[in-house]
Amino acid sequence: MSQSVATQDVVNEDPSVQGIQVEHRADPFAMVIVGAHGDLTKRKLLPALYALYQQNLLPKDFAILGLSRTPMSDQEFRVLMCDSLKKFASDLKFEQDAWDKFAKSLYYLSADMGKQQDYDTITSKLDELKDKHGTEGNNIFYLSTAPSLYTPTIKGLAAAGLAKKCKPNEAPWPRIIVEKPFGHDLTSSEGLDEAIHETFNEHQVYRIDHYLGKETVQNIMVLRFANGIFEPLWNYKYIDHVQITNAETLGVEDRGPYYEESGCLRDMLQNHMLQLVSLVGMEPPISMDHEATRDEKVKVLRCLRHIEKENVNESVVRGQYGAGTIDGKKVVGYRQENRVSPESNTETFVAVKMFIDNWRWAGVPFFVRSGKRLAKSITEIAIQFRPAPHRLFRDILGADGLNPNNLVIQIQPDEGISLKFATKQPGQANQIRWLNMDFKYGAAFGVRSPSAYERLLYDCMLGDPSLFARTDQVDVSWAFVDPILASWAEENKKNKIKFPNYEAGSWGPKEADDLIGSTGFSWRRL
Ligand SMILES: NC(=O)c1ccc[n+]([C@@H]2O[C@H](COP(=O)([O-])OP(=O)(O)OC[C@H]3O[C@@H](n4cnc5c(N)ncnc54)[C@H](OP(=O)(O)O)[C@@H]3O)[C@@H](O)[C@H]2O)c1
């Protein structure tokens, strides 16, 4: 854990940054972004660091060093980052004065992570920044390159003496942030872990799943465990089933080569969607200690009923979009996208019926779906409660009575929570209407929600890994997904798959409706 200091300490004396009170303060540090010329740095990482600076959440002494092969001076890098900030972070207020001060801590080095001699240059630069910015030798290495570079980079850092194992309270400390995808199956994920653990102890490793940095996702814990009214109902006695949807209208965009290797199951389900399942399904942790929370999340994932390779089609549906219409515009099918094979069998949609085999969730199905080029962009968790035990109003409610209360946690867009319940319509006639009691983050608090990357980078600076995936959690997720991948690989070999099987702009393949329909339910109309 980092050595944090208390709220009152004034650490950033820059009057142009908004002073806000914080509970903890990060140690001085240098953040090394490997792959700084890339998309993620421009879109997310630099805007997040600037936002933290604006909010006075960075320590007084910090430096940021960008690395990639493209030759660039510090000044060129600063201009590139400033332009990206203006382009991609429209929710942030750009303040020239604050930026100019922040940019003085931004540096760039052209380095090839495949060449050991380049690590010597990185070492010299970090020594220089330690003296100039007082970073005290604490280094955060953010791996934001293609995953094939993760292991060589870790080995290179270790060989150069830039990274080593340390104890939780030891300083100076090196930490590592690893972007997803974390492996492409259980074996490769274990291999990557082995390479990481040769150089780092687990408490130094931060595996990013940016879903966990979202406000509403964190609010699931608060909703469940800070309120007394939900938890007594949060079990098989009162919950009929759970639906988790991640729908995107976007197609594969320019990420064809990445997506061809990954597909929806690896890109979304193995990580983000299973994280949501674990937050909904977990038992209350014994404390807010980060290991206590992560323990509970792993425990519930261990209870996921194993899907046998032979029975995958009973519980899983995959799909790929064909041509169609999105927002009134014609769009091509996946196989016609840029840098995608015209015979591709990569899935752009997946729906899974899962069960958590434990006391709390016995017999309650969790239906989880994720897909590209669907009718609407929305991510939500819907808890559907059982109907009232005695249907007193059955004559009035009719079929509606079978579709009763639900609690919906909307993750994007418009983060919020709504509870649907029946009310009497005003008037003499006895008529019942279903209404939503809504809470929207934006409207309720009137402040900008921090981006997921802001929260996660900040937590890493503080040495708090609660919102990062632990190694056993990643392994158990891959163990759940691996038989599905194996079954699909066999089907592909036998040419058994008929893609495309859904139209862009629809809600996915018909088989997904059948998957949920076979149990008497239907997907929510969003
Ligand atoms: N973009 C997103 O929104 C997003 C979201 C979630 C996860 N991710 C993950 O984040 C990682 C980065 O994604 P990205 O979209 O930023 O990828 P990207 O645009 O391809 O950027 C990676 C950067 O790495 C640099 N690089 C390549 N080989 C290098 C080497 N040998 N030594 C040093 N630098 C090297 C490249 O710059 P040079 O050519 O200058 O070397 C390139 O700009 C990936 O693992 C991705 O899966 C990205």
The ligand as a Gaussian input file, in Angstrom:
#p B3LYP/6-31G(d) Opt

LIG

0 1
 N       -7.918000       2.137000     -27.640000
 C       -8.771000       1.820000     -26.709000
 O       -9.790000       2.509000     -26.487000
 C       -8.540000       0.590000     -25.861000
 C       -9.554000       0.184000     -24.984000
 C       -9.322000      -0.918000     -24.160000
 C       -8.107000      -1.577000     -24.225000
 N       -7.136000      -1.176000     -25.096000
 C       -5.857000      -1.915000     -25.089000
 O       -4.799000      -0.990000     -24.854000
 C       -3.625000      -1.361000     -25.574000
 C       -3.226000      -0.209000     -26.461000
 O       -4.278000       0.076000     -27.364000
 P       -4.192000       1.233000     -28.448000
 O       -5.527000       1.292000     -29.062000
 O       -3.609000       2.470000     -27.880000
 O       -3.160000       0.591000     -29.490000
 P       -2.349000       1.363000     -30.614000
 O       -3.081000       2.563000     -31.079000
 O       -1.930000       0.348000     -31.615000
 O       -1.064000       1.904000     -29.821000
 C       -0.002000       1.115000     -29.422000
 C        1.270000       1.933000     -29.574000
 O        2.370000       1.093000     -29.215000
 C        3.518000       1.581000     -29.881000
 N        4.441000       0.470000     -30.126000
 C        4.298000      -0.563000     -30.982000
 N        5.378000      -1.353000     -30.958000
 C        6.233000      -0.801000     -30.061000
 C        7.526000      -1.153000     -29.597000
 N        8.195000      -2.237000     -30.063000
 N        8.110000      -0.378000     -28.668000
 C        7.464000       0.730000     -28.178000
 N        6.242000       1.101000     -28.599000
 C        5.633000       0.344000     -29.522000
 C        3.016000       2.141000     -31.212000
 O        3.636000       3.395000     -31.453000
 P        4.942000       3.454000     -32.379000
 O        4.540000       2.937000     -33.720000
 O        5.313000       4.890000     -32.343000
 O        5.954000       2.585000     -31.717000
 C        1.525000       2.341000     -31.018000
 O        1.122000       3.660000     -31.245000
 C       -4.008000      -2.626000     -26.341000
 O       -3.599000      -3.739000     -25.603000
 C       -5.531000      -2.558000     -26.413000
 O       -6.094000      -3.837000     -26.518000
 C       -7.339000      -0.112000     -25.898000

